[in-house]
Amino acid sequence: MSRYLIYFNQAWVGEHSEAWFAARGPLARAVVEEMKAAGVYVFAGGLEEDPEDAFSADATRGTLTFTDGPYVPNPQFLGGFTVIDVADEQAARHWAGKVAGACGWPQEVRRFKR
């Protein structure tokens, strides 16, 4: 089994009405329930949409420093992710397609190092 990260950049979401987003919630939750039933679900979640709500921890200079806000201001930032544990890339593609379809925006998929 291999773990895969299925994720999206917040900029990929696009502009949609509140009703459109409300209709996507049940679809996404149904895919998560399907993953749980199939035994491939590890974790999933959306992140706060304002990157200014983030904070950074940096110990590269020998002293731990915390800074409010993102480590590097960037218009592209992680919006949410799902971690699955599946037999192969084919299965990862299957679940990524279901997530993309339910959410209504692209998803990127990467395998965790073994």
KAGI-V694967 format. One record per backbone hydrogen bond with DSSP energy under -0.5 kcal/mol. NH is the residue of the N-H (numbers start at 1). CO is the residue of the C=O. If there is no record, write none. Layout:
nh & co
NH & CO
NH & CO
This chain:
nh & co
2 & 86
4 & 84
5 & 110
6 & 4
6 & 82
7 & 5
7 & 108
8 & 80
10 & 77
12 & 9
13 & 10
16 & 14
21 & 17
22 & 18
23 & 19
24 & 20
24 & 21
25 & 21
26 & 22
27 & 23
28 & 24
29 & 25
30 & 26
31 & 27
32 & 28
33 & 29
34 & 30
35 & 31
36 & 32
37 & 33
38 & 34
39 & 35
39 & 36
40 & 35
41 & 35
42 & 83
43 & 83
45 & 81
47 & 79
51 & 49
53 & 50
54 & 51
56 & 67
58 & 65
62 & 59
65 & 58
67 & 56
69 & 54
77 & 75
79 & 8
80 & 8
81 & 45
82 & 6
83 & 43
84 & 4
85 & 40
86 & 2
86 & 84
92 & 88
93 & 89
94 & 90
95 & 91
96 & 92
97 & 93
98 & 94
99 & 95
100 & 96
101 & 97
102 & 98
103 & 99
104 & 100
105 & 100
108 & 7
110 & 5
112 & 3
